[in-house]
Amino acid sequence: MSVAHRGATVEIDGQHPLRSVLRLLGNHRRRVVGAVLVFPLKDSPQWLMPVVTAHIIDTVVDGGPLRDLGIWAIVAFVALLQNYPTHVLYTKLYMGAVRQVGADLRNALAARLQSLSIGFHSRTSSSIVQTKVVRDVENIELALQQVTHPVLAQTTVVIGAIVMTALSVPQFLPVYALTIPLAVLLRHVLARRSRERNEVFRRNVETFASRVGEMATLVPITRAHGLEATAQARIAEGAEGVRVSGYELDVLNGRFQSLSWVVLQMLSVSCLVTGAWAAVTGLVTISPGEVVQLSAYFGLITGGVTQVLMVLPVGQKGLESVRSVAEVLTEPDLEENEGKAVVRTVGGALRFDRVTFSYPDAAVPAVVDIDLDVHPGETIAFVGPSGSGKSTMLNLALGFLRPTGGRLLLDGVDAATLDLRTYRTHVSVVPQDSVLFEGSIRDNITYGMTDVPDDRVRHALEDANAAEIVDALPDGWDTVVGERGARLSGGQRQRIAIARALVRDPRVLLLDEATSALDSESEALVRDALARLMAGRTTLVVAHRLSTIRNADRIVVLDHGRIVEIGGHDELLEAGGRYARLSHAQRT
């Protein structure tokens, strides 16, 4: 799946995570190629020092000349000193690419999440989404950081060792080849079991994150009903799942790392003994210095392979995180808008043309054969028992849901042909529980807008009956409201939300139980503000309190997803039907 954002393309395939990682790095190939070219020079002391050591030992054994000691000392010092600038350059190039990959992934995830349907978000825990955006991307960055260096170092050492050995003692080249099948065998032993354990651990972490998010949301309800022990038990159960799966993964990695180290160190010792035996028996003409050189090279090779194998668990964790990120980036449940007609102006006319909608796996449709014309500037209220389809109607009007039968027409145009993102810029929604973000009151009101004049914000506050809220605060509208607006009451948050709608001057307004959670005094203020907000705008209202919709132009009574009555308040009371019974029930 390819996801584009701000000129960068992120291609992720959960079935081939390693290939996906290489593609991500390929988006920044100049930096990566530069880092790969600099690395051999930076790491040259690793493969050059055994040669220096061998020549110094042979000079000592041969008794001179001293000039050779000075030459090899200079070679060693130059090789060591150049490591500082080249290492810094390598870090800037490669880590610059890695951090950009992380930013690309986070931006691609954010873009994808904004494109996914409301259905996806309703069935997916926000805590799990947060874990993917934060933790999984961090795991990918960590894997790229910790795995690449030993892989490049080992490659450099192997090439250097092969070249130097070929020039001095070519008979020992086959011995180096023993490390390759051993490394492949050890890697094969780890691969499948490590993937399974990493996936189990990731799933348990996501479940735990979801439960922590639920606990934070439900704290008031938990405390109000004395259910602290129950909440703690749910968290403890999730934490135990993370502990057990994490411990099993750690034990697997520990066994693998120890086995790798023991096997490769035994191979290194065997190489030292073999070199010494060849020198003593005269089987191969080899000097004492060359014995040390061969042993040092083989030690570097086996040590490098060991280091690569040691960081493989980090790499496996990173690849599992690629699969996790791919679950979002390849999720097919998209709200399709690309390539559709842009909405530049909105008149406010809506038509439900025999609209039917069924939720996935639902036994019966949520709404059935809805035929309704909404005229520009008209206020339509939807009432009915729970599950009658009221909220579904609002979500259809907003384009969050697409009809599974029939058509929704916006100003006479089929909504299926429109980019509904551009349509929604002319729409405002005031829900039952208005959500504010961590920021100032002014930032919340002008969210997503630029260069909004102060007098326009002030006018919106006054029309929303929210000016008194701002005037009573020490920092006025620069006051930070806290996460989700925690420093304001429900009525205050609702009036700020109305001000946010007013400052946008929408053509279509959706009100979803906007006053149901308020006390009488707050409700009166909010209703007064809503009356000003609704004036001259097409408004769709969902309400349980029938007293709040008496002045609606038309009231649509829904039952089991069907329209059973339409009319004005007085008209429906006189008819003595379903609406009249609902009204009577609320008065008694």
Phi, psi and omega per residue, in radians:
M1 nan 2.289 -3.139
S2 -1.891 2.204 3.128
V3 -2.129 2.166 -3.125
A4 -1.777 2.487 3.065
H5 -2.731 2.270 3.080
R6 0.814 0.755 3.062
G7 1.500 -0.218 3.130
A8 -1.781 2.543 3.130
T9 -2.004 2.246 3.123
V10 -1.955 2.042 3.130
E11 -1.904 2.125 -3.085
I12 -2.247 2.322 3.051
D13 -2.291 1.905 -3.086
G14 -1.111 -0.389 3.115
Q15 -1.397 -0.366 -3.134
H16 -2.309 1.254 -3.042
P17 -1.127 -0.633 -3.139
L18 -1.134 -0.743 3.084
R19 -1.070 -0.650 3.122
S20 -1.128 -0.712 3.120
V21 -1.094 -0.750 3.128
L22 -1.106 -0.646 3.082
R23 -1.129 -0.720 3.138
L24 -1.059 -0.769 3.095
L25 -1.168 -0.573 3.138
G26 -1.108 -0.395 3.065
N27 -1.157 -0.275 -3.121
H28 -2.271 0.822 -2.974
R29 -1.115 -0.533 -3.127
R30 -1.087 -0.811 3.115
R31 -1.131 -0.766 -3.086
V32 -1.146 -0.808 3.127
V33 -1.087 -0.737 3.089
G34 -1.037 -0.745 3.134
A35 -1.135 -0.710 -3.140
V36 -1.147 -0.652 3.126
L37 -1.239 -0.599 -3.137
V38 -1.315 -0.533 -2.999
F39 -0.995 -0.825 -3.130
P40 -1.004 -0.666 3.103
L41 -1.188 -0.777 3.120
K42 -1.029 -0.721 -3.038
D43 -1.662 0.204 -3.086
S44 -1.027 -0.572 3.093
P45 -0.991 -0.512 -3.109
Q46 -1.062 -0.826 -3.095
W47 -1.632 -0.266 -3.123
L48 -1.524 -0.564 -3.054
M49 -1.089 -0.659 3.062
P50 -1.026 -0.636 3.101
V51 -1.146 -0.773 3.106
V52 -1.055 -0.797 -3.133
T53 -1.076 -0.772 -3.129
A54 -1.060 -0.773 -3.119
H55 -1.200 -0.635 3.112
I56 -1.161 -0.721 3.115
I57 -1.115 -0.767 3.126
D58 -1.126 -0.614 3.079
T59 -1.112 -0.718 3.114
V60 -1.155 -0.786 -3.129
V61 -1.107 -0.690 -3.119
D62 -1.413 -0.182 3.130
G63 1.376 0.480 3.075
G64 2.283 -3.008 -0.005
P65 -1.379 2.739 -3.119
L66 -1.124 -0.510 -3.129
R67 -1.009 -0.587 3.139
D68 -1.131 -0.618 3.105
L69 -1.068 -0.742 3.138
G70 -1.123 -0.701 -3.125
I71 -1.115 -0.830 -3.103
W72 -1.228 -0.508 3.060
A73 -1.155 -0.745 3.105
I74 -1.091 -0.768 3.112
V75 -0.999 -0.764 -3.125
A76 -1.141 -0.791 -3.109
F77 -1.113 -0.736 3.123
V78 -1.100 -0.773 3.139
A79 -1.076 -0.690 -3.127
L80 -1.262 -0.753 -3.065
L81 -1.171 -0.626 -3.110
Q82 -1.191 -0.265 -3.102
N83 -1.090 -0.582 -3.069
Y84 -1.128 -1.001 -3.117
P85 -1.139 -0.651 -3.112
T86 -1.250 -0.593 3.096
H87 -1.158 -0.736 3.096
V88 -1.081 -0.751 3.123
L89 -1.096 -0.786 3.109
Y90 -1.021 -0.781 -3.127
T91 -1.080 -0.775 3.141
K92 -1.079 -0.753 -3.103
L93 -1.222 -0.960 -3.008
Y94 -1.270 -0.843 -3.121
M95 -1.185 -0.481 3.016
G96 -1.077 -0.708 3.096
A97 -1.184 -0.748 -3.117
V98 -1.092 -0.819 -3.130
R99 -1.145 -0.573 3.097
Q100 -1.232 -0.610 3.049
V101 -1.059 -0.762 3.099
G102 -1.051 -0.764 3.121
A103 -1.140 -0.702 3.107
D104 -1.042 -0.774 -3.121
L105 -1.136 -0.774 -3.127
R106 -1.135 -0.725 3.111
N107 -1.144 -0.699 3.126
A108 -1.149 -0.691 3.092
L109 -1.101 -0.782 3.131
A110 -1.072 -0.757 3.134
A111 -1.123 -0.725 3.141
R112 -1.156 -0.736 3.140
L113 -1.075 -0.592 3.099
Q114 -1.298 -0.313 -3.137
S115 -1.662 -0.338 -3.109
L116 -1.249 2.678 -3.058
S117 -1.207 2.817 3.063
I118 -1.100 -0.518 3.086
G119 -1.046 -0.739 3.096
F120 -1.051 -0.837 -3.089
H121 -1.171 -0.525 -3.138
S122 -1.274 -0.445 -3.121
R123 -1.790 -0.038 -3.115
T124 -2.009 2.234 -3.141
S125 -1.119 2.352 3.106
S126 -1.114 -0.506 3.119
S127 -1.177 -0.633 3.097
I128 -1.184 -0.733 3.093
V129 -1.050 -0.761 3.127
Q130 -1.083 -0.690 3.122
T131 -1.080 -0.700 -3.135
K132 -1.170 -0.752 -3.083
V133 -1.230 -0.637 -3.052
V134 -1.680 -1.090 -3.002
R135 -1.244 -0.821 -3.062
D136 -1.172 -0.695 3.092
V137 -1.149 -0.649 3.084
E138 -1.102 -0.680 3.090
N139 -1.095 -0.669 3.116
I140 -1.152 -0.776 3.091
E141 -1.046 -0.764 -3.115
L142 -1.120 -0.718 3.121
A143 -1.112 -0.778 3.114
L144 -1.081 -0.622 -3.121
Q145 -1.272 -0.793 -2.979
Q146 -1.543 -0.428 -3.094
V147 -1.557 -0.673 -3.029
T148 -1.101 -0.730 -3.079
H149 -1.052 -0.916 3.127
P150 -1.133 -0.550 3.103
V151 -1.143 -0.818 3.104
L152 -1.136 -0.709 -3.139
A153 -1.093 -0.777 3.137
Q154 -1.130 -0.700 3.103
T155 -1.071 -0.776 3.130
T156 -1.099 -0.771 -3.119
V157 -1.131 -0.757 -3.124
V158 -1.078 -0.804 3.138
I159 -1.103 -0.814 3.129
G160 -1.084 -0.743 -3.126
A161 -1.130 -0.731 -3.126
I162 -1.129 -0.784 -3.131
V163 -1.093 -0.872 -3.088
M164 -1.156 -0.684 3.130
T165 -1.211 -0.670 3.105
A166 -1.070 -0.553 -3.141
L167 -1.377 -0.471 -3.049
S168 -1.900 -0.993 -3.103
V169 -2.290 1.320 -3.063
P170 -1.102 -0.356 -3.139
Q171 -1.092 -0.333 -3.078
F172 -1.622 -0.026 -3.129
L173 -1.016 -0.705 3.142
P174 -1.067 -0.466 -3.122
V175 -1.127 -0.653 -3.135
Y176 -1.084 -0.549 -3.068
A177 -1.146 -0.305 3.135
L178 -1.093 -0.501 -3.076
T179 -1.204 -0.499 -3.047
I180 -1.177 -0.934 3.116
P181 -1.108 -0.576 3.102
L182 -1.125 -0.778 3.141
A183 -1.114 -0.733 3.133
V184 -1.111 -0.725 3.133
L185 -1.098 -0.800 -3.141
L186 -1.122 -0.705 3.113
R187 -1.101 -0.694 -3.141
H188 -1.143 -0.649 3.115
V189 -1.065 -0.665 -3.069
L190 -1.413 -0.656 -2.812
A191 -0.906 -1.026 -2.988
R192 -1.168 -0.847 -3.104
R193 -1.122 -0.624 -3.135
S194 -1.163 -0.718 3.127
R195 -1.077 -0.783 -3.126
E196 -1.078 -0.797 -3.116
R197 -1.177 -0.661 3.111
N198 -1.130 -0.691 3.140
E199 -1.167 -0.741 3.098
V200 -1.057 -0.767 -3.139
F201 -1.095 -0.759 -3.137
R202 -1.101 -0.775 3.134
R203 -1.065 -0.708 3.130
N204 -1.164 -0.650 3.091
V205 -1.129 -0.727 3.135
E206 -1.138 -0.717 3.092
T207 -1.086 -0.742 3.133
F208 -1.120 -0.753 3.118
A209 -1.061 -0.686 3.114
S210 -1.104 -0.727 -3.138
R211 -1.196 -0.640 3.084
V212 -1.124 -0.721 3.091
G213 -1.088 -0.735 3.087
E214 -1.082 -0.762 -3.123
M215 -1.048 -0.764 -3.138
A216 -1.103 -0.675 -3.134
T217 -1.228 -0.638 -3.025
L218 -1.636 0.136 -3.113
V219 -0.916 -0.833 -3.140
P220 -1.050 -0.729 3.138
I221 -1.190 -0.722 3.135
T222 -1.046 -0.824 -3.105
R223 -1.199 -0.643 -3.103
A224 -1.152 -0.515 -3.100
H225 -1.854 0.157 3.102
G226 1.130 0.634 -3.067
L227 -1.815 0.464 -3.112
E228 -0.997 -0.744 -3.116
A229 -1.116 -0.669 3.117
T230 -1.123 -0.775 3.119
A231 -1.090 -0.740 3.126
Q232 -1.116 -0.658 -3.141
A233 -1.137 -0.690 3.106
R234 -1.116 -0.716 3.119
I235 -1.180 -0.725 -3.140
A236 -1.083 -0.670 3.111
E237 -1.119 -0.763 3.106
G238 -1.149 -0.715 3.131
A239 -1.121 -0.622 3.115
E240 -1.159 -0.684 3.089
G241 -1.073 -0.728 3.093
V242 -1.143 -0.732 -3.117
R243 -1.093 -0.852 -3.076
V244 -1.128 -0.860 -3.111
S245 -1.162 -0.631 3.097
G246 -1.171 -0.704 3.129
Y247 -1.136 -0.762 3.127
E248 -1.095 -0.662 3.092
L249 -1.161 -0.734 3.131
D250 -1.093 -0.740 3.141
V251 -1.118 -0.748 3.105
L252 -1.048 -0.808 -3.139
N253 -1.141 -0.671 3.135
G254 -1.106 -0.756 3.106
R255 -1.096 -0.766 -3.132
F256 -1.114 -0.782 -3.112
Q257 -1.127 -0.719 3.138
S258 -1.173 -0.759 3.115
L259 -1.059 -0.756 3.130
S260 -1.061 -0.807 -3.083
W261 -1.119 -0.814 -3.094
V262 -1.083 -0.853 -3.092
V263 -1.070 -0.812 -3.078
L264 -1.278 -0.575 3.073
Q265 -1.190 -0.652 3.062
M266 -1.096 -0.662 3.092
L267 -1.142 -0.658 3.129
S268 -1.140 -0.766 3.105
V269 -1.103 -0.705 3.137
S270 -1.067 -0.667 3.114
C271 -1.133 -0.716 3.125
L272 -1.086 -0.807 -3.118
V273 -1.155 -0.702 3.135
T274 -1.101 -0.740 3.115
G275 -1.110 -0.761 3.124
A276 -1.125 -0.735 3.124
W277 -1.080 -0.723 3.127
A278 -1.128 -0.632 -3.137
A279 -1.246 -0.725 -3.099
V280 -1.205 -0.754 -3.099
T281 -1.379 -0.250 -3.116
G282 1.371 0.195 3.128
L283 -1.058 -0.620 3.085
V284 -2.307 2.375 3.098
T285 -1.305 1.927 -3.032
I286 -2.596 2.336 -3.111
S287 -1.498 2.863 3.085
P288 -0.997 -0.698 3.132
G289 -1.111 -0.652 3.134
E290 -1.224 -0.552 3.037
V291 -1.054 -0.791 3.114
V292 -1.112 -0.712 -3.136
Q293 -1.083 -0.811 3.134
L294 -1.075 -0.767 -3.140
S295 -1.121 -0.716 -3.132
A296 -1.135 -0.746 3.132
Y297 -1.117 -0.765 -3.126
F298 -1.178 -0.602 3.055
G299 -1.110 -0.717 3.098
L300 -1.124 -0.729 -3.121
I301 -1.146 -0.877 -3.132
T302 -1.148 -0.635 3.092
G303 -1.149 -0.703 3.122
G304 -1.138 -0.767 3.090
V305 -1.071 -0.728 3.098
T306 -1.031 -0.770 -3.134
Q307 -1.107 -0.717 3.104
V308 -1.076 -0.795 -3.141
L309 -1.137 -0.585 3.141
M310 -1.151 -0.593 -3.109
V311 -1.595 -0.021 3.110
L312 -1.014 -0.667 3.062
P313 -1.005 -0.634 3.073
V314 -1.142 -0.710 3.099
G315 -1.121 -0.724 3.113
Q316 -1.093 -0.674 3.105
K317 -1.119 -0.717 3.109
G318 -1.128 -0.712 3.122
L319 -1.152 -0.640 3.069
E320 -1.135 -0.612 3.083
S321 -1.195 -0.571 3.045
V322 -1.084 -0.751 3.093
R323 -1.078 -0.674 3.135
S324 -1.130 -0.806 3.122
V325 -1.106 -0.646 -3.132
A326 -1.099 -0.484 3.122
E327 -1.041 -0.582 3.099
V328 -1.475 -0.810 -3.043
L329 -1.206 -0.347 3.117
T330 -1.909 0.088 3.092
E331 -1.056 2.150 -3.041
P332 -1.443 -0.169 -3.035
D333 -1.366 1.256 -3.069
L334 -1.724 2.671 2.907
E335 -1.568 1.853 -3.005
E336 -1.348 2.013 3.114
N337 -2.236 -0.378 -3.033
E338 -1.064 2.357 3.065
G339 1.411 0.019 -3.127
K340 -1.641 2.931 -3.031
A341 -1.142 2.387 3.116
V342 -1.435 2.358 3.106
V343 -1.632 2.047 -3.100
R344 -1.788 -0.565 3.090
T345 -2.343 2.642 -3.137
V346 -2.261 2.188 3.091
G347 -1.498 -0.528 3.097
G348 1.867 0.122 3.104
A349 -1.534 2.350 3.080
L350 -2.266 2.503 3.060
R351 -2.387 2.121 3.001
F352 -1.593 1.863 -3.047
D353 -1.764 1.589 -3.138
R354 0.874 0.888 -3.041
V355 -1.410 2.306 3.003
T356 -2.224 2.474 3.077
F357 -2.454 2.294 3.077
S358 -2.131 2.278 3.034
Y359 -1.284 2.600 3.120
P360 -0.967 2.373 3.087
D361 1.172 0.126 3.111
A362 -1.363 2.513 -3.104
A363 -1.252 -0.616 -3.131
V364 -2.311 2.726 3.114
P365 -1.127 2.637 3.090
A366 -1.329 -0.694 3.020
V367 -2.350 2.573 -3.019
V368 -2.320 2.143 2.948
D369 0.919 0.843 -3.135
I370 -1.379 2.142 3.101
D371 -2.151 1.871 -3.012
L372 -2.636 2.271 3.027
D373 -1.806 2.212 3.066
V374 -1.961 2.087 -3.070
H375 -1.517 2.686 3.112
P376 -0.979 2.318 3.113
G377 1.415 -0.004 -3.090
E378 -1.521 2.561 3.062
T379 -1.848 2.079 3.134
I380 -2.009 2.240 3.110
A381 -1.919 2.391 3.078
F382 -1.872 2.192 3.112
V383 -2.293 2.850 3.134
G384 2.638 2.959 -3.137
P385 -1.179 2.916 3.098
S386 -1.021 2.386 -3.137
G387 1.459 0.158 -3.112
S388 -1.450 -0.222 3.086
G389 1.939 0.210 -3.073
K390 -1.111 -0.941 -3.113
S391 -1.141 -0.570 3.080
T392 -1.059 -0.678 3.113
M393 -1.076 -0.746 3.111
L394 -1.130 -0.745 -3.133
N395 -1.159 -0.561 3.042
L396 -1.184 -0.745 -3.141
A397 -1.122 -0.544 -3.136
L398 -1.476 -0.215 -3.125
G399 1.482 0.118 3.065
F400 -1.191 -0.542 3.065
L401 -2.046 2.476 3.094
R402 -1.845 2.360 -3.129
P403 -0.970 2.407 3.022
T404 -1.576 -0.121 3.045
G405 -2.709 2.523 -3.105
G406 1.385 -2.909 -3.088
R407 -2.420 2.619 2.934
L408 -1.909 2.146 -3.138
L409 -1.859 2.281 3.089
L410 -1.960 1.982 -3.042
D411 0.898 0.703 3.074
G412 1.444 0.000 -3.109
V413 -1.917 2.357 3.133
D414 -1.054 2.148 -3.106
A415 -1.054 -0.440 -3.134
A416 -1.144 -0.305 -3.123
T417 -1.717 0.008 -3.030
L418 -1.887 2.617 2.949
D419 -1.383 1.733 -3.009
L420 -1.228 -0.249 3.029
R421 -1.111 -0.673 3.138
T422 -1.318 -0.527 3.063
Y423 -1.132 -0.707 -3.055
R424 -1.218 -0.255 3.061
T425 -1.193 -0.232 3.108
H426 -1.837 0.203 -3.066
V427 -2.148 2.530 2.995
S428 -2.231 2.567 -3.126
V429 -2.183 2.314 3.016
V430 -2.070 1.802 -3.099
P431 -1.471 3.140 3.140
Q432 -1.115 -0.773 -3.131
D433 -2.110 1.665 -3.086
S434 -1.190 2.313 -3.104
V435 -1.750 2.211 3.045
L436 -1.944 2.611 3.123
F437 -1.706 2.935 3.138
E438 -1.182 1.846 -3.105
G439 3.036 -3.068 -3.116
S440 -1.349 2.872 3.099
I441 -1.070 -0.740 -3.137
R442 -1.097 -0.723 3.123
D443 -1.081 -0.658 3.135
N444 -1.187 -0.671 -3.131
I445 -1.214 -0.701 -3.064
T446 -1.728 0.337 -3.094
Y447 -0.871 2.155 3.116
G448 1.441 -0.035 -3.125
M449 -1.927 2.698 3.128
T450 -2.159 2.595 3.040
D451 0.946 0.840 3.095
V452 -1.506 2.126 -3.121
P453 -1.077 2.581 -3.139
D454 -1.062 -0.655 -3.101
D455 -1.174 -0.528 3.085
R456 -1.209 -0.687 3.091
V457 -1.151 -0.746 -3.132
R458 -1.109 -0.726 3.136
H459 -1.106 -0.711 3.110
A460 -1.116 -0.694 3.112
L461 -1.108 -0.734 -3.128
E462 -1.159 -0.779 3.131
D463 -1.144 -0.444 3.137
A464 -1.573 0.114 -3.067
N465 0.992 0.565 -3.104
A466 -1.944 -0.044 -3.108
A467 -1.095 -0.631 -3.125
E468 -1.150 -0.521 3.091
I469 -1.109 -0.848 -3.112
V470 -1.144 -0.749 -3.083
D471 -1.136 -0.465 -3.104
A472 -1.451 -0.174 -3.098
L473 -1.608 2.527 -3.071
P474 -1.086 -0.605 -3.138
D475 -1.824 0.246 3.104
G476 1.012 -2.418 -3.112
W477 -1.346 0.010 3.003
D478 -1.533 0.006 3.119
T479 -1.171 2.318 3.101
V480 -1.408 2.236 -2.999
V481 -1.521 -0.144 -3.113
G482 1.490 2.908 -3.123
E483 -1.048 2.250 -3.126
R484 1.017 0.403 3.106
G485 1.236 0.579 -3.001
A486 -1.112 -0.378 -3.092
R487 -1.484 -0.013 3.121
L488 -2.015 2.673 3.070
S489 -1.302 2.966 3.131
G490 -1.048 -0.747 3.129
G491 -1.147 -0.657 3.118
Q492 -1.169 -0.748 3.108
R493 -1.072 -0.677 -3.107
Q494 -1.163 -0.673 3.128
R495 -1.244 -0.590 3.039
I496 -1.127 -0.687 3.111
A497 -1.124 -0.644 3.100
I498 -1.174 -0.688 3.067
A499 -1.081 -0.669 3.098
R500 -1.086 -0.658 3.094
A501 -1.238 -0.740 -3.093
L502 -1.103 -0.697 -3.068
V503 -1.158 -0.329 3.124
R504 -1.545 -0.251 -3.131
D505 0.864 1.052 -3.061
P506 -1.267 2.760 3.033
R507 -1.596 -0.480 3.132
V508 -2.178 2.369 -3.065
L509 -2.220 2.305 3.100
L510 -2.070 2.155 -3.133
L511 -2.043 2.051 -3.096
D512 -1.987 1.662 3.138
E513 0.927 0.794 -2.967
A514 -1.168 -0.274 -3.108
T515 -2.163 0.053 -2.970
S516 -1.210 -0.419 -3.059
A517 -1.736 0.236 -3.014
L518 -1.866 2.705 3.014
D519 -1.302 2.996 -3.016
S520 -1.062 -0.759 -3.103
E521 -1.151 -0.809 3.135
S522 -1.131 -0.664 -3.130
E523 -1.086 -0.700 -3.140
A524 -1.097 -0.727 3.133
L525 -1.170 -0.732 -3.124
V526 -1.188 -0.741 3.129
R527 -1.085 -0.675 3.100
D528 -1.123 -0.723 3.116
A529 -1.175 -0.691 3.133
L530 -1.112 -0.631 3.128
A531 -1.045 -0.718 3.098
R532 -1.215 -0.657 -3.134
L533 -1.148 -0.664 -3.060
M534 -1.350 -0.326 -3.034
A535 -1.007 2.112 3.070
G536 1.334 0.132 -3.102
R537 -2.049 2.557 3.007
T538 -1.195 2.160 -3.033
T539 -2.269 2.261 3.009
L540 -1.946 2.221 -3.026
V541 -2.157 2.348 2.926
V542 -1.939 2.241 -3.089
A543 -2.603 2.452 2.976
H544 -1.582 -0.648 3.120
R545 -1.374 1.889 -3.081
L546 -1.165 -0.392 3.130
S547 -1.123 -0.376 -3.095
T548 -1.462 -0.127 -3.072
I549 -2.146 0.308 -3.116
R550 -1.001 -0.582 -3.053
N551 -1.614 0.111 3.108
A552 -1.090 2.525 3.106
D553 -1.074 -0.760 3.073
R554 -2.478 2.553 3.088
I555 -2.009 2.200 3.141
V556 -1.824 2.049 -3.141
V557 -1.676 2.138 -3.115
L558 -1.903 2.557 3.036
D559 -2.645 2.133 -3.094
H560 0.923 0.692 3.040
G561 1.396 0.124 -3.133
R562 -2.108 2.623 3.051
I563 -1.374 2.121 3.139
V564 -1.897 -0.367 3.100
E565 -2.668 2.577 2.999
I566 -2.476 2.396 3.084
G567 2.886 -3.136 3.056
G568 -1.363 2.960 -3.087
H569 -1.008 -0.947 -3.090
D570 -1.141 -0.691 -3.138
E571 -1.059 -0.752 -3.115
L572 -1.248 -0.590 3.069
L573 -1.111 -0.729 -3.129
E574 -1.161 -0.541 -3.120
A575 -1.191 -0.411 3.094
G576 1.173 0.470 -3.117
G577 -1.673 -2.523 -3.073
R578 -1.052 -0.764 -3.133
Y579 -1.093 -0.755 3.136
A580 -1.059 -0.698 3.119
R581 -1.165 -0.692 3.082
L582 -1.086 -0.766 3.141
S583 -1.100 -0.751 3.133
H584 -1.117 -0.708 -3.131
A585 -1.112 -0.642 -3.138
Q586 -1.282 -0.500 3.129
R587 -1.317 -0.476 -3.116
T588 -1.698 nan nan
